[in-house]
């Protein structure tokens, strides 16, 4: 996994939820500066509530989900690359729809939450894109055409074998006496195998890669591509493996420029005209405690630690239900639930399944995600998928059938096989049943 540095220029948070309606804004406090985002505008949830009340008298058919969707997308502009991505996705989908080929949208990697419009600082979450990139390869092997919507610079199908590695890619190569560059003999067999698979996907136009960066980029891209997949009907599959941020700073409350960590520019700010989204707040020190100060280079005098940066984050509206209700109503939808507490994993997965009416929720724990997952689907028993492990001398180290593995029982290092090699065939089987069920319904009409 990519390492993350807990510094002001890269504020990190975990994102474990893909679901949930609007909740109170989250306030993160960092003892770093003396600024505070203010001038709060109404949240998306409050706008939705007001609009729903007013619209109920004029348009009873408008759902609250649609109101929230309209409020979010109208107030948070799309990425500049969206028209080009939409055009590429439409052409890709039309080609494979004509060939009656199954198409899967795989989302992968984390989403950033910018703190400034000219972004220097942002909140990030835990994801290198391993699950998504690996899954995309197995979907291609299963005959799917893959739209790979990924966080920019996260792991990609095929190249993942040699990027984000502890070994430099150049260590896999050497120079021949004639000046040509070739792979080292120990790596040639695997490199050739990976290269052939990549070239096959590329030559047959089976893999389309669309990058995103921010949470807003991701949601605009997801909505657009999901809607383009409607003509695929049940042949479309949405495999939502991205680690999506749960909180964000709305566009109208975002600072234009880099947030200052010192008072070096205060005099300039006092001379400027016009509104600002940044105000000062000073925290009172605890009684009987000396207010420790630290030298922040260009700050004069030294900045007291009682001064802090407070960022008010609104909950990101949850559009998972919108996928079922309108964006891709006939496609099969698979979402993920990541947790750290084994006691709540299955409960949270079932909660998401009920709430968003997806066809499958795949639950996984942070500590054992490469060793096991649990499939939670409507009307079916929970199904645990596990990478086989070698029996210990004492034997009996397997977890109970319906209980998560104890991380302490796992061997050191990586599993001998990729768990996605077990997940994707199981998803493919469920997708085939979904297609057959849709066909049966059409025949009965």
PADRENDO-868156 format. One line per 2 residues: number of its first residue (from 1); their letters; for each residue x, y, z of N, C-alpha, C. Coordinates in steps of 0.05 Angstrom, whole numbers, plus 5000, padded with zeros to 4 digits. Layout:
REM PADRENDO-868156
NUM	a	X,Y,Z,X,Y,Z,X,Y,Z | ...
REM end
This chain:
REM PADRENDO-868156
1	xx	5016,4976,5000,5000,5000,5000,5017,5025,5000 | 5007,5047,4988,5022,5071,4987,5023,5083,5015
3	xx	5047,5093,5023,5050,5105,5049,5038,5132,5048 | 5028,5141,5072,5016,5167,5073,5028,5182,5097
5	xx	5033,5209,5093,5047,5225,5112,5027,5243,5126 | 5025,5242,5153,5006,5259,5167,5016,5287,5170
7	xx	5018,5301,5147,5028,5329,5147,5006,5347,5138 | 5010,5373,5143,4989,5393,5135,4984,5392,5105
9	xx	5004,5387,5089,5000,5387,5060,4987,5362,5050 | 4982,5343,5067,4969,5318,5058,4954,5306,5082
11	xx	4930,5317,5087,4914,5308,5110,4899,5283,5102 | 4902,5262,5118,4891,5236,5111,4868,5228,5129
13	xx	4850,5213,5118,4828,5201,5133,4820,5175,5121 | 4808,5157,5137,4798,5132,5127,4770,5137,5118
15	xx	4762,5124,5096,4734,5124,5086,4724,5096,5086 | 4706,5089,5104,4696,5062,5106,4668,5059,5097
17	xx	4654,5081,5092,4626,5079,5085,4622,5085,5055 | 4606,5070,5043,4596,5077,5016,4567,5085,5018
19	xx	4555,5083,5041,4526,5088,5043,4521,5107,5066 | 4495,5113,5069,4487,5130,5091,4476,5156,5081
21	xx	4455,5166,5093,4443,5191,5086,4458,5214,5100 | 4449,5238,5095,4463,5261,5106,4463,5259,5137
23	xx	4486,5267,5148,4489,5267,5177,4502,5293,5184 | 4504,5299,5210,4516,5325,5218,4544,5328,5206
25	xx	4551,5353,5200,4577,5359,5189,4599,5350,5208 | 4621,5340,5196,4644,5331,5212,4664,5354,5215
27	xx	4673,5358,5239,4693,5379,5244,4719,5366,5251 | 4740,5371,5235,4767,5361,5241,4784,5383,5252
29	xx	4797,5379,5274,4814,5399,5286,4843,5392,5285 | 4859,5410,5274,4888,5405,5273,4902,5429,5286
31	xx	4921,5423,5304,4936,5445,5317,4957,5456,5299 | 4949,5469,5278,4968,5477,5257,4967,5506,5251
33	xx	4945,5519,5253,4944,5547,5245,4921,5561,5260 | 4915,5585,5252,4895,5600,5266,4872,5608,5247
35	xx	4867,5591,5227,4846,5598,5208,4823,5578,5211 | 4800,5587,5203,4776,5570,5204,4759,5576,5179
37	xx	4750,5554,5167,4730,5558,5145,4704,5566,5157 | 4692,5587,5147,4667,5596,5158,4648,5602,5135
39	xx	4629,5620,5140,4609,5627,5120,4595,5603,5110 | 4585,5587,5129,4572,5562,5121,4547,5567,5105
41	xx	4545,5553,5084,4521,5554,5068,4504,5530,5076 | 4478,5530,5068,4462,5507,5075,4473,5482,5063
43	xx	4471,5460,5078,4482,5435,5068,4463,5423,5047 | 4474,5404,5032,4457,5391,5012,4433,5378,5024
45	xx	4436,5367,5048,4414,5353,5062,4392,5373,5069 | 4400,5397,5079,4380,5417,5086,4366,5428,5061
47	xx	4381,5432,5039,4369,5440,5014,4349,5420,5005 | 4357,5394,5007,4339,5373,4998,4314,5373,5014
49	xx	4316,5377,5041,4293,5377,5058,4274,5400,5051 | 4286,5424,5046,4269,5447,5039,4256,5443,5012
51	xx	4272,5434,4993,4261,5430,4966,4239,5409,4966 | 4243,5388,4982,4224,5366,4983,4197,5377,4994
53	xx	4199,5394,5015,4174,5404,5027,4159,5422,5007 | 4174,5439,4992,4161,5456,4973,4151,5442,4949
55	xx	4167,5422,4940,4159,5408,4916,4136,5388,4920 | 4131,5380,4945,4110,5361,4950,4083,5371,4943
57	xx	4080,5398,4943,4054,5410,4936,4052,5414,4906 | 4074,5415,4892,4073,5420,4863,4080,5396,4846
59	xx	4096,5378,4857,4105,5356,4840,4109,5332,4859 | 4088,5317,4864,4090,5295,4883,4107,5272,4873
61	xx	4114,5271,4848,4129,5249,4837,4159,5253,4841 | 4168,5277,4848,4197,5282,4852,4206,5268,4878
63	xx	4225,5251,4876,4235,5236,4899,4257,5253,4914 | 4260,5246,4939,4281,5260,4954,4308,5254,4943
65	xx	4312,5230,4933,4338,5223,4921,4344,5240,4897 | 4324,5246,4881,4328,5263,4857,4334,5292,4865
67	xx	4321,5301,4887,4326,5328,4896,4354,5331,4906 | 4364,5311,4921,4392,5312,4931,4411,5311,4908
69	xx	4405,5294,4888,4423,5292,4865,4424,5318,4850 | 4402,5330,4845,4401,5356,4831,4416,5378,4846
71	xx	4413,5378,4873,4426,5399,4889,4456,5395,4888 | 4465,5370,4891,4494,5366,4891,4508,5372,4865
73	xx	4497,5361,4843,4510,5364,4818,4508,5392,4806 | 4487,5407,4814,4485,5435,4805,4503,5454,4820
75	xx	4512,5446,4844,4528,5464,4860,4558,5455,4860 | 4564,5433,4849,4592,5423,4848,4599,5417,4819
77	xx	4615,5435,4806,4619,5432,4777,4634,5407,4769 | 4629,5397,4745,4641,5372,4736,4670,5377,4728
79	xx	4686,5356,4726,4714,5359,4716,4714,5367,4687 | 4735,5382,4679,4737,5391,4651,4739,5368,4632
81	xx	4749,5345,4641,4752,5322,4623,4727,5306,4619 | 4705,5313,4632,4681,5297,4631,4670,5293,4602
83	xx	4668,5314,4586,4658,5310,4559,4674,5290,4542 | 4701,5292,4545,4718,5273,4530,4715,5244,4541
85	xx	4712,5241,4567,4708,5215,4579,4681,5203,4571 | 4661,5220,4570,4634,5210,4562,4634,5201,4533
87	xx	4647,5216,4516,4648,5209,4488,4663,5182,4484 | 4685,5179,4498,4701,5154,4496,4685,5130,4507
89	xx	4671,5134,4530,4656,5113,4542,4632,5105,4524 | 4619,5125,4512,4596,5119,4495,4604,5102,4471
91	xx	4626,5110,4459,4636,5095,4436,4644,5066,4444 | 4657,5063,4467,4665,5037,4477,4641,5020,4483
93	xx	4621,5031,4497,4597,5016,4504,4582,5007,4479 | 4578,5025,4460,4563,5019,4436,4576,4996,4421
95	xx	4603,4997,4419,4617,4975,4405,4611,4948,4418 | 4613,4946,4444,4610,4920,4457,4580,4913,4460
97	xx	4563,4932,4461,4534,4926,4461,4526,4913,4435 | 4537,4923,4413,4532,4912,4386,4542,4883,4384
99	xx	4563,4877,4399,4575,4850,4398,4562,4832,4420 | 4542,4843,4434,4528,4828,4456,4548,4819,4477
101	xx	4568,4835,4482,4588,4828,4502,4581,4841,4529 | 4586,4827,4550,4582,4839,4576,4603,4861,4582
103	xx	4593,4882,4594,4611,4905,4600,4609,4910,4630 | 4632,4913,4643,4634,4919,4671,4647,4946,4676
105	xx	4635,4962,4693,4648,4986,4702,4661,4980,4729 | 4688,4982,4729,4703,4977,4754,4712,5004,4764
107	xx	4704,5012,4788,4715,5036,4800,4737,5028,4820 | 4758,5045,4821,4782,5036,4836,4797,5060,4847
109	xx	4809,5056,4871,4825,5077,4883,4809,5095,4901 | 4823,5113,4914,4810,5132,4932,4803,5158,4919
111	xx	4788,5175,4933,4780,5201,4923,4791,5222,4942 | 4800,5244,4931,4810,5266,4948,4787,5286,4954
113	xx	4791,5300,4977,4773,5322,4984,4789,5347,4985 | 4788,5363,4964,4804,5388,4964,4795,5407,4986
115	xx	4815,5421,4997,4809,5442,5017,4811,5470,5005 | 4822,5472,4981,4824,5497,4966,4817,5493,4937
117	xx	4807,5514,4924,4800,5511,4896,4825,5508,4879 | 4846,5524,4886,4872,5519,4873,4887,5500,4893
119	xx	4882,5475,4889,4887,5455,4910,4917,5450,4915 | 4924,5455,4940,4950,5448,4951,4946,5426,4972
121	xx	4926,5430,4989,4921,5412,5010,4894,5398,5005 | 4894,5372,5013,4869,5357,5009,4869,5334,5029
123	xx	4845,5324,5035,4842,5300,5051,4841,5276,5032 | 4856,5255,5039,4856,5231,5023,4847,5207,5039
125	xx	4843,5185,5026,4836,5161,5042,4852,5137,5033 | 4849,5116,5048,4866,5092,5045,4858,5076,5021
127	xx	4874,5077,5000,4870,5059,4977,4892,5064,4957 | 4904,5042,4948,4923,5043,4926,4911,5033,4901
129	xx	4886,5023,4902,4872,5013,4879,4879,4983,4872 | 4889,4969,4892,4896,4941,4887,4872,4924,4880
131	xx	4851,4926,4895,4827,4909,4890,4816,4914,4862 | 4813,4940,4855,4801,4946,4829,4818,4938,4806
133	xx	4845,4944,4807,4862,4937,4785,4865,4907,4781 | 4867,4892,4803,4869,4863,4801,4843,4851,4790
135	xx	4820,4861,4800,4794,4851,4791,4790,4856,4762 | 4799,4879,4752,4796,4886,4723,4810,4865,4706
137	xx	4833,4856,4714,4847,4835,4699,4831,4809,4697 | 4820,4801,4720,4804,4776,4720,4778,4779,4705
139	xx	4766,4803,4705,4742,4807,4688,4749,4804,4659 | 4772,4815,4651,4781,4813,4623,4785,4783,4615
141	xx	4797,4768,4633,4801,4740,4628,4775,4725,4626 | 4754,4735,4639,4727,4723,4638,4711,4731,4614
143	xx	4723,4748,4597,4709,4756,4572,4694,4782,4573 | 4696,4796,4594,4683,4822,4596,4699,4844,4582
145	xx	4685,4865,4573,4698,4890,4566,4697,4907,4591 | 4719,4920,4597,4722,4934,4623,4726,4964,4620
147	xx	4709,4979,4633,4713,5008,4636,4726,5011,4664 | 4751,5020,4664,4765,5021,4689,4767,5050,4698
149	xx	4749,5058,4716,4748,5085,4727,4765,5086,4752 | 4788,5100,4750,4808,5097,4771,4818,5124,4780
151	xx	4827,5125,4805,4841,5148,4816,4867,5152,4800 | 4872,5176,4791,4896,5182,4776,4921,5174,4792
153	xx	4939,5160,4779,4964,5150,4791,4961,5127,4810 | 4937,5116,4812,4934,5091,4828,4942,5067,4810
155	xx	4940,5043,4822,4948,5020,4807,4930,5015,4783 | 4941,5005,4761,4927,5000,4736,4929,4970,4729
157	xx	4909,4960,4715,4912,4932,4706,4938,4927,4690 | 4950,4905,4696,4975,4896,4682,5000,4912,4692
159	xx	5000,4938,4689,5023,4953,4698,5026,4951,4729 | 5005,4943,4743,5006,4941,4772,5028,4922,4781
161	xx	5035,4903,4764,5055,4883,4772,5082,4895,4775 | 5086,4919,4764,5113,4932,4764,5113,4961,4774
163	xx	5090,4971,4783,5088,4998,4794,5082,4995,4823 | 5087,5017,4838,5083,5017,4867,5097,4993,4880
165	xx	5119,4984,4869,5133,4961,4878,5156,4969,4896 | 5163,4951,4915,5186,4956,4931,5212,4955,4915
167	xx	5211,4941,4892,5234,4940,4874,5230,4960,4851 | 5250,4975,4845,5249,4994,4823,5246,4979,4797
169	xx	5229,4989,4779,5224,4976,4754,5250,4971,4738 | 5269,4989,4741,5294,4986,4726,5310,4962,4736
171	xx	5304,4952,4761,5317,4928,4771,5309,4903,4756 | 5287,4905,4741,5278,4882,4725,5292,4881,4698
173	xx	5308,4901,4692,5319,4903,4665,5350,4903,4666 | 5362,4897,4644,5391,4900,4641,5398,4907,4612
175	xx	5422,4917,4609,5431,4925,4582,5450,4904,4571 | 5444,4896,4546,5461,4877,4532,5486,4891,4521
177	xx	5506,4876,4514,5531,4888,4503,5526,4905,4479 | 5505,4898,4463,5500,4914,4439,5484,4939,4444
179	xx	5478,4944,4470,5463,4969,4477,5433,4966,4479 | 5422,4942,4472,5394,4937,4475,5386,4932,4504
181	xx	5361,4939,4511,5351,4935,4538,5332,4911,4538 | 5336,4892,4556,5319,4868,4557,5313,4863,4587
183	xx	5292,4847,4590,5284,4838,4617,5304,4818,4628 | 5309,4819,4654,5326,4798,4666,5314,4771,4662
185	xx	5330,4751,4658,5320,4723,4653,5300,4714,4674 | 5305,4721,4699,5287,4712,4721,5259,4723,4719
187	xx	5256,4745,4704,5229,4758,4703,5217,4756,4675 | 5231,4745,4656,5221,4746,4628,5195,4731,4625
189	xx	5193,4708,4637,5168,4691,4633,5143,4706,4642 | 5145,4717,4667,5121,4732,4677,5116,4757,4661
191	xx	5137,4772,4654,5134,4796,4638,5121,4791,4612 | 5129,4770,4599,5118,4763,4573,5088,4756,4576
193	xx	5082,4741,4596,5054,4734,4601,5036,4758,4606 | 5046,4776,4623,5031,4801,4629,5029,4818,4604
195	xx	5051,4821,4589,5051,4837,4564,5031,4827,4544 | 5030,4801,4540,5011,4789,4521,4982,4795,4528
197	xx	4976,4792,4554,4948,4798,4563,4941,4827,4559 | 4960,4844,4565,4955,4873,4561,4951,4880,4532
199	xx	4969,4870,4515,4966,4875,4486,4941,4864,4474 | 4932,4841,4484,4907,4829,4474,4883,4847,4481
201	xx	4883,4857,4506,4861,4875,4514,4862,4901,4499 | 4886,4911,4494,4889,4936,4479,4881,4933,4450
203	xx	4890,4912,4437,4885,4908,4409,4855,4903,4403 | 4842,4890,4422,4813,4884,4418,4795,4906,4430
205	xx	4808,4927,4440,4793,4949,4452,4774,4939,4474 | 4785,4923,4492,4769,4912,4514,4773,4927,4540
207	xx	4791,4947,4540,4797,4961,4565,4798,4991,4560 | 4780,5005,4574,4779,5034,4572,4785,5045,4600
209	xx	4806,5062,4602,4814,5073,4628,4807,5102,4630 | 4791,5109,4651,4783,5137,4655,4792,5145,4683
211	xx	4809,5166,4685,4819,5174,4711,4801,5195,4724 | 4802,5196,4751,4789,5217,4766,4808,5224,4789
213	xx	4803,5246,4803,4819,5253,4826,4802,5259,4851 | 4784,5278,4849,4768,5287,4872,4742,5271,4875
215	xx	4730,5274,4898,4704,5261,4903,4683,5271,4883 | 4684,5297,4877,4665,5308,4857,4670,5298,4829
217	xx	4695,5296,4821,4702,5283,4796,4690,5255,4794 | 4694,5240,4815,4685,5212,4815,4655,5210,4812
219	xx	4640,5226,4826,4611,5224,4825,4600,5233,4798 | 4612,5254,4787,4603,5262,4760,4609,5240,4739
221	xx	4632,5228,4741,4640,5207,4722,4622,5182,4726 | 4617,5175,4751,4601,5151,4756,4573,5154,4745
223	xx	4561,5177,4751,4534,5182,4741,4533,5181,4710 | 4551,5194,4697,4551,5196,4668,4555,5168,4656
225	xx	4575,5153,4665,4580,5127,4653,4558,5107,4659 | 4548,5108,4684,4526,5089,4691,4501,5094,4673
227	xx	4495,5119,4668,4473,5125,4650,4478,5116,4622 | 4503,5118,4613,4510,5108,4586,4506,5078,4584
229	xx	4508,5064,4606,4506,5035,4606,4478,5024,4606 | 4458,5042,4606,4430,5033,4606,4424,5015,4582
231	xx	4433,5022,4558,4426,5005,4535,4436,4976,4538 | 4456,4971,4555,4466,4944,4559,4446,4927,4574
233	xx	4427,4939,4588,4408,4925,4604,4422,4907,4625 | 4413,4883,4628,4425,4865,4648,4454,4856,4641
235	xx	4462,4861,4617,4490,4854,4609,4510,4873,4622 | 4501,4895,4633,4518,4914,4646,4523,4906,4675
237	xx	4547,4910,4684,4554,4904,4712,4570,4927,4724 | 4562,4937,4747,4577,4958,4761,4590,4946,4785
239	xx	4616,4947,4786,4633,4935,4807,4647,4958,4821 | 4635,4967,4843,4643,4992,4856,4664,4987,4878
241	xx	4689,4986,4870,4711,4980,4889,4726,5005,4898 | 4719,5028,4888,4733,5053,4896,4727,5059,4926
243	xx	4747,5070,4939,4744,5079,4967,4734,5108,4966 | 4709,5112,4969,4696,5138,4964,4695,5154,4991
245	xx	4703,5179,4990,4703,5196,5013,4674,5200,5023 | 4672,5201,5050,4645,5205,5062,4639,5234,5067
247	xx	4659,5251,5068,4655,5279,5074,4670,5297,5054 | 4661,5322,5051,4673,5339,5031,4669,5368,5039
249	xx	4684,5387,5027,4680,5415,5030,4665,5425,5006 | 4641,5436,5009,4626,5446,4986,4641,5468,4971
251	xx	4637,5469,4946,4651,5488,4928,4648,5517,4939 | 4625,5525,4948,4621,5552,4956,4633,5559,4983
253	xx	4644,5539,4998,4657,5544,5023,4687,5539,5021 | 4697,5533,4998,4725,5526,4994,4742,5551,4991
255	xx	4765,5552,5004,4783,5574,5000,4794,5575,4972 | 4798,5598,4961,4807,5601,4933,4837,5593,4932
257	xx	4853,5603,4951,4882,5600,4950,4891,5581,4973 | 4916,5575,4973,4928,5559,4993,4923,5570,5021
259	xx	4914,5553,5039,4909,5561,5067,4936,5567,5080 | 4938,5591,5092,4963,5599,5104,4965,5587,5132
261	xx	4989,5577,5139,4994,5565,5165,5007,5584,5184 | 5013,5609,5175,5026,5629,5192,5012,5655,5189
263	xx	5021,5675,5204,5009,5702,5203,5025,5721,5185 | 5043,5709,5168,5060,5726,5152,5046,5744,5132
265	xx	5022,5736,5124,5007,5751,5104,4983,5766,5116 | 4981,5767,5142,4957,5779,5155,4954,5808,5147
267	xx	4977,5823,5146,4975,5851,5139,4964,5855,5111 | 4972,5837,5092,4962,5839,5065,4932,5834,5064
269	xx	4923,5814,5080,4895,5807,5080,4878,5831,5090 | 4889,5846,5110,4874,5868,5121,4870,5890,5100
271	xx	4888,5892,5081,4887,5912,5060,4869,5904,5037 | 4862,5878,5035,4847,5869,5013,4817,5875,5017
273	xx	4803,5877,4995,4774,5882,4996,4759,5857,4988 | 4733,5857,4996,4717,5834,4987,4714,5813,5008
275	xx	4695,5794,5004,4689,5774,5024,4711,5753,5025 | 4713,5739,5046,4732,5717,5049,4719,5694,5063
277	xx	4728,5670,5058,4717,5646,5071,4734,5638,5095 | 4754,5653,5102,4772,5646,5124,4770,5667,5146
279	xx	4765,5658,5170,4766,5676,5193,4784,5664,5214 | 4790,5680,5234,4809,5670,5255,4793,5660,5279
281	xx	4805,5640,5291,4794,5630,5316,4817,5622,5334 | 4815,5629,5359,4836,5622,5378,4824,5606,5400
283	xx	4836,5582,5406,4826,5565,5426,4838,5573,5453 | 4822,5573,5474,4832,5580,5500,4848,5557,5511
285	xx	4873,5563,5522,4889,5542,5534,4876,5531,5559 | 4882,5506,5565,4871,5493,5589,4882,5508,5614
287	xx	4867,5510,5636,4877,5522,5660,4902,5508,5670 | 4919,5524,5682,4944,5514,5694,4963,5503,5673
289	xx	4959,5508,5648,4977,5498,5627,4990,5521,5612 | 5015,5519,5608,5029,5540,5593,5024,5535,5563
291	xx	5019,5556,5549,5012,5554,5520,5038,5550,5504 | 5044,5525,5497,5068,5519,5483,5068,5532,5455
293	xx	5090,5543,5446,5092,5555,5420,5113,5539,5403 | 5111,5542,5377,5130,5529,5360,5138,5549,5337
295	xx	5162,5546,5328,5172,5564,5308,5165,5553,5281 | 5148,5568,5266,5139,5559,5240,5153,5575,5218
297	xx	5179,5579,5221,5196,5591,5201,5189,5621,5196 | 5168,5626,5180,5163,5653,5172,5142,5666,5190
299	xx	5135,5654,5212,5115,5666,5230,5129,5683,5251 | 5118,5706,5256,5130,5724,5276,5108,5738,5292
301	xx	5107,5733,5318,5124,5715,5334,5116,5686,5329 | 5129,5668,5344,5123,5640,5341,5093,5635,5345
303	xx	5082,5615,5330,5053,5609,5331,5046,5592,5356 | 5028,5601,5372,5020,5584,5395,5005,5560,5386
305	xx	5008,5538,5400,4995,5513,5392,4965,5515,5398 | 4956,5534,5413,4927,5537,5418,4912,5546,5394
307	xx	4927,5556,5373,4913,5564,5348,4912,5541,5330 | 4890,5538,5316,4885,5513,5301,4871,5518,5275
309	xx	4872,5499,5258,4856,5499,5233,4832,5480,5237 | 4808,5491,5233,4784,5475,5235,4771,5473,5208
311	xx	4766,5450,5199,4754,5445,5173,4726,5433,5177 | 4705,5446,5169,4678,5436,5171,4671,5421,5146
313	xx	4667,5395,5148,4661,5378,5125,4632,5370,5126 | 4619,5372,5103,4592,5362,5100,4592,5333,5091
315	xx	4572,5317,5098,4570,5290,5088,4565,5289,5058 | 4579,5272,5044,4575,5269,5015,4548,5255,5011
317	xx	4530,5266,4996,4504,5252,4991,4510,5225,4979 | 4494,5205,4987,4498,5178,4978,4480,5171,4954
319	xx	4493,5166,4932,4478,5161,4907,4476,5132,4900 | 4483,5114,4919,4481,5085,4912,4453,5077,4905
321	xx	4433,5088,4918,4405,5081,4912,4398,5092,4884 | 4410,5115,4877,4404,5127,4851,4412,5108,4828
323	xx	4434,5092,4832,4442,5073,4812,4419,5054,4805 | 4406,5044,4826,4384,5025,4823,4359,5039,4811
325	xx	4353,5063,4822,4328,5076,4815,4328,5089,4787 | 4352,5097,4778,4351,5112,4753,4376,5111,4736
327	xx	4400,5110,4747,4424,5112,4731,4428,5087,4715 | 4426,5064,4727,4430,5038,4713,4410,5018,4725
329	xx	4384,5021,4719,4364,5005,4733,4364,4975,4726 | 4374,4967,4703,4374,4939,4696,4400,4925,4701
331	xx	4421,4940,4704,4447,4928,4708,4450,4915,4736 | 4469,4897,4738,4475,4885,4764,4495,4904,4779
333	xx	4490,4909,4804,4506,4928,4819,4519,4913,4843 | 4546,4915,4844,4561,4903,4865,4576,4925,4880
335	xx	4572,4927,4906,4586,4948,4921,4603,4934,4943 | 4621,4949,4955,4639,4938,4975,4634,4952,5002
337	xx	4639,4938,5023,4638,4949,5050,4664,4942,5065 | 4680,4962,5070,4705,4958,5085,4701,4966,5114
339	xx	4709,4949,5132,4707,4955,5161,4734,4946,5174 | 4737,4955,5198,4760,4947,5214,4752,4930,5238
341	xx	4727,4931,5245,4716,4916,5268,4702,4891,5258 | 4712,4867,5263,4699,4842,5253,4671,4838,5264
343	xx	4665,4850,5287,4639,4846,5299,4616,4859,5284 | 4623,4879,5268,4601,4894,5255,4601,4890,5224
345	xx	4621,4875,5214,4624,4873,5185,4599,4864,5171 | 4589,4840,5178,4566,4828,5165,4541,4846,5169
347	xx	4538,4856,5193,4515,4873,5199,4515,4898,5181 | 4538,4911,5178,4539,4935,5161,4535,4927,5131
349	xx	4545,4904,5123,4541,4896,5095,4511,4891,5090 | 4498,4878,5109,4469,4873,5105,4453,4899,5106
351	xx	4462,4918,5123,4449,4944,5124,4451,4958,5097 | 4474,4958,5085,4478,4970,5059,4461,4957,5038
353	xx	4460,4930,5039,4444,4915,5019,4414,4923,5021 | 4404,4925,5046,4376,4932,5049,4371,4961,5041
355	xx	4389,4978,5048,4384,5006,5043,4386,5014,5014 | 4405,5003,5000,4410,5012,4972,4400,4992,4951
357	xx	4390,4969,4960,4378,4949,4942,4397,4940,4919 | 4423,4938,4926,4441,4927,4906,4439,4897,4905
359	xx	4451,4885,4885,4448,4857,4881,4469,4841,4897 | 4491,4854,4905,4511,4841,4921,4528,4862,4935
361	xx	4532,4857,4961,4551,4873,4976,4574,4854,4985 | 4598,4862,4979,4622,4846,4987,4635,4859,5011
363	xx	4634,4846,5033,4646,4856,5058,4674,4847,5061 | 4691,4864,5071,4719,4856,5076,4730,4873,5099
365	xx	4749,4861,5114,4762,4874,5136,4789,4885,5127 | 4797,4907,5137,4822,4919,5130,4846,4900,5134
367	xx	4845,4886,5156,4868,4869,5164,4869,4842,5149 | 4846,4834,5137,4846,4807,5124,4835,4808,5096
369	xx	4834,4833,5084,4821,4836,5058,4834,4820,5036 | 4859,4813,5038,4872,4797,5017,4869,4767,5022
371	xx	4856,4760,5044,4853,4732,5051,4824,4723,5050 | 4805,4741,5054,4777,4732,5055,4759,4756,5049
373	xx	4735,4750,5038,4713,4769,5036,4687,4754,5041 | 4666,4768,5046,4640,4755,5050,4620,4767,5030
375	xx	4606,4749,5016,4585,4758,4998,4558,4759,5013 | 4545,4782,5011,4519,4785,5023,4500,4793,5001
377	xx	4480,4775,4996,4462,4779,4973,4434,4774,4982 | 4414,4786,4969,4386,4782,4977,4377,4753,4976
379	xx	4364,4744,4997,4353,4717,4998,4373,4695,4998 | 4398,4701,5004,4419,4680,5004,4434,4681,5031
381	xx	4445,4658,5039,4462,4657,5062,4488,4672,5057 | 4500,4683,5078,4526,4695,5075,4546,4675,5064
383	xx	4562,4683,5045,4581,4665,5032,4609,4676,5035 | 4626,4662,5051,4653,4670,5055,4671,4658,5033
385	xx	4687,4675,5021,4707,4666,5002,4735,4671,5013 | 4751,4649,5014,4777,4651,5027,4799,4639,5010
387	xx	4822,4652,5011,4845,4640,4999,4854,4615,5015 | 4858,4593,5001,4866,4569,5016,4892,4573,5030
389	xx	4894,4562,5054,4919,4564,5070,4929,4536,5076 | 4955,4535,5078,4967,4509,5086,4960,4503,5115
391	xx	4954,4478,5119,4948,4469,5147,4973,4470,5164 | 4969,4479,5189,4991,4478,5207,4995,4450,5217
393	xx	5017,4445,5231,5022,4418,5241,5000,4409,5260 | 4990,4429,5276,4969,4422,5295,4942,4419,5281
395	xx	4939,4432,5257,4914,4431,5243,4893,4448,5256 | 4870,4449,5243,4847,4463,5255,4850,4493,5259
397	xx	4864,4506,5240,4868,4535,5243,4848,4551,5227 | 4829,4538,5214,4809,4552,5198,4789,4565,5216
399	xx	4778,4587,5207,4758,4602,5223,4731,4587,5220 | 4713,4591,5239,4686,4580,5236,4674,4589,5210
401	xx	4656,4573,5199,4646,4578,5172,4635,4606,5168 | 4620,4616,5188,4607,4642,5185,4619,4663,5202
403	xx	4645,4661,5208,4659,4681,5224,4684,4690,5209 | 4692,4715,5213,4717,4725,5201,4741,4711,5212
405	xx	4762,4711,5196,4788,4700,5204,4800,4717,5226 | 4815,4704,5244,4831,4719,5263,4857,4726,5250
407	xx	4863,4752,5247,4888,4760,5233,4913,4748,5246 | 4912,4741,5271,4935,4729,5284,4942,4701,5274
409	xx	4922,4688,5261,4927,4661,5251,4938,4661,5223 | 4939,4685,5210,4948,4687,5183,4979,4686,5181
411	xx	4989,4673,5160,5018,4672,5157,5029,4699,5150 | 5055,4703,5153,5068,4728,5146,5068,4731,5115
413	xx	5068,4755,5106,5070,4761,5078,5044,4759,5063 | 5046,4759,5036,5023,4759,5019,5013,4730,5014
415	xx	4987,4727,5009,4976,4700,5002,4990,4690,4976 | 4989,4664,4973,5001,4651,4949,4985,4656,4924
417	xx	4960,4663,4927,4944,4670,4904,4928,4695,4910 | 4919,4709,4889,4903,4733,4892,4874,4726,4896
419	xx	4862,4737,4917,4835,4730,4924,4815,4738,4902 | 4823,4758,4886,4806,4767,4863,4802,4744,4843
421	xx	4821,4725,4842,4818,4702,4825,4795,4684,4834 | 4786,4687,4859,4763,4673,4869,4738,4690,4869
423	xx	4741,4716,4874,4718,4734,4875,4705,4737,4848 | 4721,4742,4827,4709,4748,4801,4693,4725,4789
425	xx	4703,4700,4790,4686,4678,4780,4660,4676,4795 | 4660,4681,4821,4635,4680,4837,4616,4703,4828
427	xx	4627,4727,4823,4611,4749,4814,4600,4743,4786 | 4617,4732,4769,4608,4725,4742,4585,4705,4743
429	xx	4586,4686,4761,4564,4667,4763,4538,4680,4771 | 4540,4699,4790,4516,4714,4799,4506,4732,4776
431	xx	4524,4743,4761,4516,4760,4739,4501,4744,4717 | 4510,4720,4712,4497,4702,4693,4468,4696,4702
433	xx	4465,4692,4728,4438,4687,4739,4421,4712,4736 | 4433,4735,4740,4418,4760,4738,4409,4764,4709
435	xx	4425,4758,4690,4418,4760,4661,4395,4741,4655 | 4398,4716,4664,4377,4696,4659,4351,4704,4672
437	xx	4352,4715,4696,4327,4723,4709,4313,4746,4694 | 4329,4765,4684,4318,4786,4668,4305,4776,4642
439	xx	4319,4756,4629,4308,4744,4605,4282,4729,4611 | 4280,4715,4633,4256,4701,4641,4233,4720,4645
441	xx	4238,4743,4657,4217,4763,4661,4207,4774,4635 | 4225,4778,4616,4217,4788,4590,4200,4768,4575
443	xx	4207,4742,4578,4192,4721,4564,4164,4719,4575 | 4161,4725,4601,4135,4722,4614,4116,4745,4608
445	x	4127,4766,4597,4110,4790,4592,4092,4785,4568
REM end
